[in-house]
Amino acid sequence: MQTIILTVGGIFWILTYVFIISKGFKDKTYGMPLIALCANISWEFIYSFILPPSASQLFINYLWFGLDCVIVFQFFRYHRNEFPNLSSSKIYTVFGLMIFSAFSIILAGAILLDDHRGVYAAFGQNLLMSILFVVMFFKRGDGLRGQSIFIAVFKMIGTGLTSLHFYLFEPVSQSSFVLLSLFVSILFFDLLYVLLLANNYKKNEIPMLKI
């Protein structure tokens, strides 16, 4: 059962990436908040090439890393649509500083906290992403550039199933109030994001199943 829950959660996260990328190309933007993107791709690089896990999870990490590389490409290709007043050199500088910071913090945390599976970092940055999706919703307004109900729902399901797996079957979670707090907080912001998008779809009379 635990393998099924974790696998299905991973599939929903892959679908989340696919819809983020698809909507990004359609709207000529990037669909993952920049800070969350830098944290995500740093985690995936570290736990693919520096601290690799078991073979099955390693394959998923490779796949996630590849998909995040596409979103990074979208950021560099379409960043002017979101930051028209910033020069490319400033964008590259900001991106570089964010990548360096995220990579250093995640790697240091893995070593100092003996978190060689990246559990705390993974759910910590997941909460960051959930909050930033809500921020992105208000920043980009009714246009919903790079956003869709599919992204919101699939992220919520994928993270929810992964959280359930760790809560039920992983000793590291059962003895950690911090992780339990992260699980609940992520679900709260994911649900809020879904409700915000659903309300926007209804207000603008957009078909809910429109991709």
PAPAPA-664893 format. One record per residue (C-alpha): x, y, z; chain; residue number from 1; residue in one letter. Coordinates in pm, 1 decimal, always signed. Last residue first. Layout:
BEGIN
+----------+----------+----------+-------+------+------+
|       xx |       yy |       zz | chain | resi | resn |
+----------+----------+----------+-------+------+------+
|        X |        Y |        Z |     A |  NUM |    a |
...
+----------+----------+----------+-------+------+------+
// end
This chain:
BEGIN
+----------+----------+----------+-------+------+------+
|       xx |       yy |       zz | chain | resi | resn |
+----------+----------+----------+-------+------+------+
|   -648.8 |  +2342.8 |  -2022.4 |     A |  211 |    i |
|  -1023.5 |  +2410.1 |  -2014.0 |     A |  210 |    k |
|  -1189.7 |  +2164.5 |  -1775.8 |     A |  209 |    l |
|  -1333.3 |  +2436.4 |  -1550.4 |     A |  208 |    m |
|  -1485.3 |  +2623.2 |  -1845.2 |     A |  207 |    p |
|  -1403.4 |  +2994.0 |  -1798.4 |     A |  206 |    i |
|  -1700.8 |  +3207.3 |  -1698.8 |     A |  205 |    e |
|  -1477.7 |  +3489.0 |  -1570.0 |     A |  204 |    n |
|  -1618.8 |  +3473.7 |  -1218.4 |     A |  203 |    k |
|  -1641.9 |  +3093.0 |  -1223.2 |     A |  202 |    k |
|  -1282.4 |  +3043.1 |  -1340.9 |     A |  201 |    y |
|  -1165.0 |  +3298.6 |  -1085.0 |     A |  200 |    n |
|  -1355.1 |  +3120.2 |   -807.3 |     A |  199 |    n |
|  -1197.5 |  +2789.6 |   -907.9 |     A |  198 |    a |
|   -853.8 |  +2951.4 |   -912.9 |     A |  197 |    l |
|   -892.4 |  +3095.3 |   -563.6 |     A |  196 |    l |
|  -1037.1 |  +2767.9 |   -432.8 |     A |  195 |    l |
|   -747.0 |  +2564.4 |   -572.7 |     A |  194 |    v |
|   -494.2 |  +2810.2 |   -426.4 |     A |  193 |    y |
|   -660.9 |  +2791.8 |    -83.5 |     A |  192 |    l |
|   -653.0 |  +2411.7 |    -99.3 |     A |  191 |    l |
|   -280.2 |  +2418.3 |   -174.3 |     A |  190 |    d |
|   -227.1 |  +2673.1 |   +104.7 |     A |  189 |    f |
|   -402.3 |  +2456.6 |   +364.7 |     A |  188 |    f |
|   -251.4 |  +2129.6 |   +240.6 |     A |  187 |    l |
|    +98.1 |  +2276.2 |   +265.4 |     A |  186 |    i |
|    +32.3 |  +2396.2 |   +618.9 |     A |  185 |    s |
|    -95.7 |  +2055.4 |   +733.9 |     A |  184 |    v |
|   +200.3 |  +1862.2 |   +593.1 |     A |  183 |    f |
|   +450.6 |  +2122.3 |   +718.4 |     A |  182 |    l |
|   +310.0 |  +2107.2 |  +1070.6 |     A |  181 |    s |
|   +339.6 |  +1727.3 |  +1063.8 |     A |  180 |    l |
|   +699.3 |  +1765.7 |   +948.6 |     A |  179 |    l |
|   +783.5 |  +1999.9 |  +1236.1 |     A |  178 |    v |
|   +604.8 |  +1782.6 |  +1493.7 |     A |  177 |    f |
|   +848.6 |  +1504.1 |  +1411.8 |     A |  176 |    s |
|   +829.5 |  +1155.4 |  +1561.9 |     A |  175 |    s |
|   +589.3 |  +1005.7 |  +1310.3 |     A |  174 |    q |
|   +759.8 |  +1187.1 |  +1025.8 |     A |  173 |    s |
|  +1105.9 |  +1029.6 |  +1061.0 |     A |  172 |    v |
|   +941.1 |   +692.6 |  +1127.4 |     A |  171 |    p |
|   +802.1 |   +680.7 |   +770.2 |     A |  170 |    e |
|   +485.8 |   +478.2 |   +707.2 |     A |  169 |    f |
|   +173.0 |   +670.1 |   +797.7 |     A |  168 |    l |
|   +289.5 |  +1033.1 |   +802.7 |     A |  167 |    y |
|   +538.2 |   +985.5 |   +518.1 |     A |  166 |    f |
|   +280.5 |   +819.8 |   +295.2 |     A |  165 |    h |
|    +13.4 |  +1075.8 |   +381.0 |     A |  164 |    l |
|   +252.6 |  +1360.3 |   +295.4 |     A |  163 |    s |
|   +324.3 |  +1197.9 |    -41.3 |     A |  162 |    t |
|    -48.2 |  +1158.6 |   -104.8 |     A |  161 |    l |
|   -115.9 |  +1521.6 |    -16.1 |     A |  160 |    g |
|   +178.2 |  +1644.6 |   -223.5 |     A |  159 |    t |
|    +49.5 |  +1473.5 |   -535.0 |     A |  158 |    g |
|   -315.2 |  +1560.1 |   -467.4 |     A |  157 |    i |
|   -246.8 |  +1928.2 |   -401.8 |     A |  156 |    m |
|     -9.3 |  +1955.9 |   -696.9 |     A |  155 |    k |
|   -264.8 |  +1787.3 |   -922.7 |     A |  154 |    f |
|   -540.1 |  +2023.4 |   -809.7 |     A |  153 |    v |
|   -341.3 |  +2344.6 |   -854.9 |     A |  152 |    a |
|   -182.4 |  +2250.9 |  -1187.5 |     A |  151 |    i |
|   -516.3 |  +2129.0 |  -1323.1 |     A |  150 |    f |
|   -691.3 |  +2448.2 |  -1209.5 |     A |  149 |    i |
|   -459.3 |  +2645.3 |  -1433.9 |     A |  148 |    s |
|   -173.9 |  +2895.6 |  -1410.9 |     A |  147 |    q |
|    +91.1 |  +3021.7 |  -1651.7 |     A |  146 |    g |
|    -87.7 |  +3352.9 |  -1694.8 |     A |  145 |    r |
|   -403.7 |  +3349.8 |  -1485.9 |     A |  144 |    l |
|   -533.4 |  +3663.6 |  -1658.9 |     A |  143 |    g |
|   -735.6 |  +3761.5 |  -1354.0 |     A |  142 |    d |
|   -435.0 |  +3900.2 |  -1169.2 |     A |  141 |    g |
|    -67.5 |  +3813.7 |  -1211.3 |     A |  140 |    r |
|    +36.5 |  +3928.1 |   -864.9 |     A |  139 |    k |
|   -269.2 |  +3785.2 |   -687.9 |     A |  138 |    f |
|   -222.3 |  +3435.8 |   -830.5 |     A |  137 |    f |
|   +156.1 |  +3458.9 |   -792.5 |     A |  136 |    m |
|   +116.9 |  +3514.7 |   -417.7 |     A |  135 |    v |
|   -103.3 |  +3204.2 |   -392.9 |     A |  134 |    v |
|   +154.9 |  +3005.8 |   -591.5 |     A |  133 |    f |
|   +420.6 |  +3151.5 |   -360.5 |     A |  132 |    l |
|   +256.1 |  +3001.7 |    -53.0 |     A |  131 |    i |
|   +239.7 |  +2655.4 |   -209.2 |     A |  130 |    s |
|   +598.2 |  +2683.2 |   -333.9 |     A |  129 |    m |
|   +730.1 |  +2773.7 |    +11.2 |     A |  128 |    l |
|   +535.8 |  +2482.5 |   +157.5 |     A |  127 |    l |
|   +697.4 |  +2252.0 |    -97.7 |     A |  126 |    n |
|  +1033.4 |  +2407.3 |    -13.4 |     A |  125 |    q |
|   +992.8 |  +2292.2 |   +345.1 |     A |  124 |    g |
|   +851.3 |  +1955.7 |   +237.3 |     A |  123 |    f |
|  +1155.2 |  +1872.6 |    +26.6 |     A |  122 |    a |
|  +1409.8 |  +2028.8 |   +261.6 |     A |  121 |    a |
|  +1279.4 |  +1833.7 |   +559.4 |     A |  120 |    y |
|  +1274.8 |  +1506.6 |   +366.5 |     A |  119 |    v |
|  +1608.3 |  +1546.0 |   +187.5 |     A |  118 |    g |
|  +1690.2 |  +1175.8 |   +205.3 |     A |  117 |    r |
|  +2033.8 |  +1247.7 |   +355.1 |     A |  116 |    h |
|  +1883.7 |  +1449.5 |   +638.2 |     A |  115 |    d |
|  +2182.7 |  +1425.3 |   +871.7 |     A |  114 |    d |
|  +2083.0 |  +1769.1 |  +1001.8 |     A |  113 |    l |
|  +2425.9 |  +1920.1 |   +926.3 |     A |  112 |    l |
|  +2477.7 |  +1735.4 |   +597.7 |     A |  111 |    i |
|  +2130.6 |  +1761.3 |   +444.9 |     A |  110 |    a |
|  +2089.4 |  +2113.6 |   +577.6 |     A |  109 |    g |
|  +2418.0 |  +2222.5 |   +421.6 |     A |  108 |    a |
|  +2309.1 |  +2080.0 |    +85.7 |     A |  107 |    l |
|  +1968.5 |  +2249.1 |   +101.1 |     A |  106 |    i |
|  +2107.2 |  +2585.0 |   +216.8 |     A |  105 |    i |
|  +2391.6 |  +2590.4 |    -36.4 |     A |  104 |    s |
|  +2171.1 |  +2494.5 |   -332.0 |     A |  103 |    f |
|  +1904.1 |  +2747.8 |   -240.9 |     A |  102 |    a |
|  +2155.6 |  +3030.3 |   -196.8 |     A |  101 |    s |
|  +2350.7 |  +2953.6 |   -514.8 |     A |  100 |    f |
|  +2031.6 |  +2914.3 |   -718.6 |     A |   99 |    i |
|  +1889.5 |  +3239.6 |   -581.8 |     A |   98 |    m |
|  +2211.6 |  +3429.7 |   -646.0 |     A |   97 |    l |
|  +2230.6 |  +3299.6 |  -1002.8 |     A |   96 |    g |
|  +1866.8 |  +3385.9 |  -1073.7 |     A |   95 |    f |
|  +1910.1 |  +3738.1 |   -940.9 |     A |   94 |    v |
|  +2226.4 |  +3790.0 |  -1145.9 |     A |   93 |    t |
|  +2071.9 |  +3648.4 |  -1463.3 |     A |   92 |    y |
|  +1768.9 |  +3875.8 |  -1419.8 |     A |   91 |    i |
|  +1991.1 |  +4176.5 |  -1358.0 |     A |   90 |    k |
|  +2191.9 |  +4103.1 |  -1673.8 |     A |   89 |    s |
|  +1870.7 |  +4055.4 |  -1872.8 |     A |   88 |    s |
|  +1755.1 |  +4404.8 |  -1779.7 |     A |   87 |    s |
|  +1457.6 |  +4452.6 |  -1550.4 |     A |   86 |    l |
|  +1169.9 |  +4682.3 |  -1645.6 |     A |   85 |    n |
|   +967.5 |  +4424.2 |  -1841.0 |     A |   84 |    p |
|   +968.1 |  +4174.3 |  -1552.6 |     A |   83 |    f |
|   +680.9 |  +3934.0 |  -1624.2 |     A |   82 |    e |
|   +683.0 |  +3933.2 |  -2006.1 |     A |   81 |    n |
|  +1058.2 |  +3996.1 |  -1999.5 |     A |   80 |    r |
|  +1102.9 |  +3661.4 |  -1820.5 |     A |   79 |    h |
|   +980.3 |  +3467.7 |  -2126.0 |     A |   78 |    y |
|  +1286.3 |  +3284.6 |  -2259.7 |     A |   77 |    r |
|  +1487.4 |  +3278.2 |  -1938.1 |     A |   76 |    f |
|  +1191.1 |  +3155.4 |  -1734.3 |     A |   75 |    f |
|  +1086.0 |  +2908.1 |  -2002.7 |     A |   74 |    q |
|  +1432.8 |  +2752.2 |  -2000.7 |     A |   73 |    f |
|  +1411.9 |  +2721.7 |  -1621.7 |     A |   72 |    v |
|  +1074.8 |  +2548.9 |  -1670.5 |     A |   71 |    i |
|  +1239.9 |  +2302.9 |  -1911.4 |     A |   70 |    v |
|  +1515.7 |  +2236.9 |  -1658.5 |     A |   69 |    c |
|  +1242.6 |  +2164.9 |  -1402.9 |     A |   68 |    d |
|  +1117.6 |  +1883.4 |  -1626.8 |     A |   67 |    l |
|  +1465.2 |  +1731.2 |  -1645.7 |     A |   66 |    g |
|  +1511.5 |  +1752.1 |  -1268.7 |     A |   65 |    f |
|  +1172.4 |  +1590.6 |  -1208.1 |     A |   64 |    w |
|  +1265.8 |  +1302.5 |  -1441.1 |     A |   63 |    l |
|  +1604.7 |  +1252.5 |  -1277.0 |     A |   62 |    y |
|  +1439.5 |  +1259.2 |   -933.9 |     A |   61 |    n |
|  +1186.0 |   +998.9 |  -1051.4 |     A |   60 |    i |
|  +1468.4 |   +770.7 |  -1167.9 |     A |   59 |    f |
|  +1648.4 |   +820.6 |   -836.5 |     A |   58 |    l |
|  +1333.1 |   +723.4 |   -647.3 |     A |   57 |    q |
|  +1335.4 |   +380.1 |   -813.1 |     A |   56 |    s |
|  +1713.3 |   +331.8 |   -784.3 |     A |   55 |    a |
|  +1748.1 |   +418.7 |   -417.6 |     A |   54 |    s |
|  +1861.2 |   +768.9 |   -324.8 |     A |   53 |    p |
|  +2137.4 |   +984.1 |   -480.9 |     A |   52 |    p |
|  +2324.4 |  +1227.8 |   -255.3 |     A |   51 |    l |
|  +2537.4 |  +1424.6 |   -503.9 |     A |   50 |    i |
|  +2388.2 |  +1351.0 |   -847.8 |     A |   49 |    f |
|  +2012.1 |  +1300.6 |   -818.0 |     A |   48 |    s |
|  +1941.6 |  +1420.4 |   -466.3 |     A |   47 |    y |
|  +2156.5 |  +1731.4 |   -505.3 |     A |   46 |    i |
|  +2026.4 |  +1811.1 |   -854.3 |     A |   45 |    f |
|  +1663.9 |  +1758.4 |   -749.1 |     A |   44 |    e |
|  +1701.5 |  +1977.6 |   -441.8 |     A |   43 |    w |
|  +1863.0 |  +2255.4 |   -646.9 |     A |   42 |    s |
|  +1591.0 |  +2228.0 |   -913.0 |     A |   41 |    i |
|  +1321.0 |  +2269.5 |   -653.7 |     A |   40 |    n |
|  +1482.1 |  +2552.5 |   -457.6 |     A |   39 |    a |
|  +1544.1 |  +2755.3 |   -773.5 |     A |   38 |    c |
|  +1190.6 |  +2689.7 |   -897.4 |     A |   37 |    l |
|  +1041.9 |  +2785.2 |   -560.1 |     A |   36 |    a |
|  +1225.2 |  +3118.7 |   -569.7 |     A |   35 |    i |
|  +1114.3 |  +3176.2 |   -929.9 |     A |   34 |    l |
|   +744.3 |  +3099.7 |   -886.9 |     A |   33 |    p |
|   +648.6 |  +2812.2 |  -1119.1 |     A |   32 |    m |
|   +445.8 |  +2875.2 |  -1433.6 |     A |   31 |    g |
|   +688.9 |  +3046.9 |  -1666.7 |     A |   30 |    y |
|   +556.9 |  +3275.2 |  -1940.0 |     A |   29 |    t |
|   +452.6 |  +3265.0 |  -2303.3 |     A |   28 |    k |
|    +88.6 |  +3179.7 |  -2225.3 |     A |   27 |    d |
|    +81.6 |  +2853.4 |  -2423.0 |     A |   26 |    k |
|   +445.3 |  +2771.6 |  -2348.6 |     A |   25 |    f |
|   +388.9 |  +2820.7 |  -1976.7 |     A |   24 |    g |
|    +56.4 |  +2635.7 |  -1980.8 |     A |   23 |    k |
|   +228.5 |  +2326.1 |  -2124.5 |     A |   22 |    s |
|   +522.6 |  +2350.5 |  -1883.1 |     A |   21 |    i |
|   +303.6 |  +2389.4 |  -1575.8 |     A |   20 |    i |
|    +73.9 |  +2113.3 |  -1706.1 |     A |   19 |    f |
|   +365.3 |  +1871.2 |  -1746.0 |     A |   18 |    v |
|   +509.7 |  +1963.3 |  -1406.3 |     A |   17 |    y |
|   +177.7 |  +1895.5 |  -1234.0 |     A |   16 |    t |
|   +146.4 |  +1567.6 |  -1425.8 |     A |   15 |    l |
|   +484.8 |  +1463.3 |  -1284.3 |     A |   14 |    i |
|   +358.1 |  +1557.0 |   -938.9 |     A |   13 |    w |
|    +47.7 |  +1344.4 |   -991.5 |     A |   12 |    f |
|   +268.4 |  +1051.5 |  -1090.5 |     A |   11 |    i |
|   +482.4 |  +1094.4 |   -778.2 |     A |   10 |    g |
|   +173.4 |  +1083.2 |   -555.7 |     A |    9 |    g |
|    +60.3 |   +767.4 |   -736.2 |     A |    8 |    v |
|   +400.1 |   +610.6 |   -665.2 |     A |    7 |    t |
|   +402.9 |   +711.3 |   -297.8 |     A |    6 |    l |
|    +51.6 |   +579.9 |   -234.7 |     A |    5 |    i |
|   +120.0 |   +257.0 |   -425.8 |     A |    4 |    i |
|   +447.5 |   +194.4 |   -242.3 |     A |    3 |    t |
|   +274.5 |   +246.7 |    +92.6 |     A |    2 |    q |
|     +0.0 |     +0.0 |     +0.0 |     A |    1 |    m |
+----------+----------+----------+-------+------+------+
// end
